Structures are given as structure tokens and as C-alpha cells.
Amino acid sequence: MNKKLFLGVMASVVVTVVQPTLAEKNQNDSTLNETICKEIFKYSDLNRKLSNNPKIYRNKKERQRIEDILHRVMLPFHWSEDIKASVFEGVDIDEDGKDDKIIRSCGSGTGRLCSLFITFSSDDSNNDDFETMPFWLGKIGKNTYLVEEVDGASSPYSDKDITRVYHITKDSIPSICLK
């Protein structure tokens, strides 16, 4: 029986890391934001479908299917009787390994505004407050997003449905897209 011996050849590879220019970085960020926005808009459309269609809401099987899809990205929250607001848990925006304190408080009635209060665990003196139309929070990868949804049928501000997405970071909450 003949045995063949294969010898592997090792070659050293020199890798040159090229830092992207500011224009290339902005283009990469823009492309990433477009991808994120398309993904979030799909979830927003499903959320509207569930909220605005009583027929679907009453169909337990269809409602459960849509809720299961929405829970892939939407952050869970619970109502706190003590502070009369929604509290989000398990969210670490500043990426220090500890949960940040995130609270959503909304007014009542048509045209109500909601406030988002964030206290970062890494620096509790660094707080963010943000006021907007009703919203939900979502997470894709390590990033947290605020998704503002305006219902054109009931809003005093617009007769069109509007979805605006904000990227929440420790330093700012910039708007990244609008539909």
C-alpha cells in the first residue's frame, strides 16, 4: 500500500490595515443606517398592523404570530405603579456590563407626548431626557433604537403615518431615518 505524504507550505502574509477616510466612514454609517432602518420599518409596519386592525387583534393565532416577530426586536418593559411609568430592564446602552435605568412616561389623550429618561450605570450624573411622540424601544445587535410612531388617523400633528428612528448612545440620540 502506497502512502502519499503531503507537505504543507506555510507562507507569511502581511496585512496592511488602511483606515477609512471620513467620507468612507460616513458612507459606511449611512449604509448601515439604511439597513437598520429598513429592518425597523418592517417591525413598525407589523406593530401598526396589529394595533390598528381589530380583526387581526381578535384572531389569537395571527396576533400571537405577529407578537412573536415583534418580540425579536422590541425591548420588554413593565408598568411601575410607584412611578406611574414604563420601566425597561436589561438594557446596557453605555456597554459597561450593568443595566442602565430607562423609563418611559407618556401623557394621556390625543397628541400626547412621551418622555424617555435614561440614567447610565457608568455615570449616574450623566442623564439623558428626550421628549417625543409615543414610541417603543428596540435592539438590533448591541445597538438600542427609539422608534417614534405617529398615527396619522388620530394625531393632531400629522394626517400621515410617520415613523422616525433614533439611535440611542451614551453621548446623543440622533435621528437616523424617517418614513
C-alpha positions, 0 to 999 in steps of 0.5 A: 500500500502506497502512502502519499505524504503531503507537505504543507507550505506555510507562507507569511502574509502581511496585512496592511490595515488602511483606515477609512477616510471620513467620507468612507466612514460616513458612507459606511454609517449611512449604509448601515443606517439604511439597513437598520432602518429598513429592518425597523420599518418592517417591525413598525409596519407589523406593530401598526398592523396589529394595533390598528386592525381589530380583526387581526387583534381578535384572531389569537393565532395571527396576533400571537404570530405577529407578537412573536416577530415583534418580540425579536426586536422590541425591548420588554418593559413593565408598568411601575405603579410607584412611578406611574411609568414604563420601566425597561430592564436589561438594557446596557446602552453605555456597554459597561456590563450593568443595566442602565435605568430607562423609563418611559412616561407618556401623557394621556389623550390625543397628541400626547407626548412621551418622555424617555429618561435614561440614567447610565450605570457608568455615570449616574450624573450623566442623564439623558431626557428626550421628549417625543411622540409615543414610541417603543424601544428596540435592539438590533445587535448591541445597538438600542433604537427609539422608534417614534410612531405617529398615527396619522388617523388620530394625531393632531400633528400629522394626517400621515403615518410617520415613523422616525428612528433614533439611535440611542448612545451614551453621548446623543440620540440622533435621528437616523431615518424617517418614513 
